[in-house]
């Protein structure tokens, strides 16, 4: 749990210190890579670490991940400019990939099937606590000490985690006889390069350059070519990093697709709800964070209780039930009144977290229970990798949807510039240079008096419409999850006896 806390806290603690970091180091135009670079490194290393944990054992991989993460933290604290800080965040991500996948695998190794929901719920609580405490701790360090402490605070936590793992984690003899298979380093490099190009295209497309520009098309074409090369390498490898059985077994293939769709879905609340809370409801950043935290509080509680459901109706039916609850909630979001009260989206998030906790954990436990020790790391990393890819795709797709709706509403306002009421005033404002993307609109609404009252209301309604469209798109991802579980997943997940 302490090892998981390193990765969980790092994802939230940096956000509130960005103004201080930029003020000290500069590089405002590229600061988003503080998050993108870390996400890239975590995602592309997940399948590699998963296979290594099956080949070399969990303990050495987890120890290596903690050490790399702590080295990256020290380097981040000593960064002298934004480029160096981004590079060192990538180093942190190289360790974070080992932490995320290996901790989940160890939990399945150590606990029998009936106890896994309890330990997995505790791991989920780590993420929930980090989502609430991270922004607060980051703000305190940035405001009253120095932003470099947000990285140095990892050192005592990591040191304790490292000591506990070294001293108390004892792995039994690896199942099976004979020498360990050779590590597929060529396949590892190919997977790493393919995922890096693909995720860079998804993260930066529509942000750093247009989607149909030379950089986007070049990165997508390069990732496609490398994907073909990866397939060729993996087919010839004696023990490939991404073995064919990951997609040939219906259980794992279905969960890969379902968690990929979950990654798409989760972008709506985590990325766009804070914007909705601040730009539409007029809440401050802290209050907006608490609206989102309702989901992170109900998720682990629902996950902890999920065993009482899947022990009766099975993994597949439990997951379908949870996603149907999430689907109903996502479709209810666009029905919220404008501007509404803060408790309304908070209640939506509370129920959404309960549904997703009932959806995700049974699928993860179901996959881990369907494979033996020698395949568990690869299987766990596979489903986490697909969820991360889904998140990256979701951020790109829903970002385009939100900006498209905003541009359409602002263009309509400009066309009605001679009209009356809010639309007419907003049209005049739009003609005067009203911003046309989500980030710029949020910035405009955060400065009272910059717009007339009618133009401000029109702009808030435009943001409301954009976020509503994103939640409808997330509902589409929920439908995809249900269809995959209905038509791809087996009716009953195969469960191996506890080792």
Beta strands, then each sheet from edge to edge (+ up, - down):
end
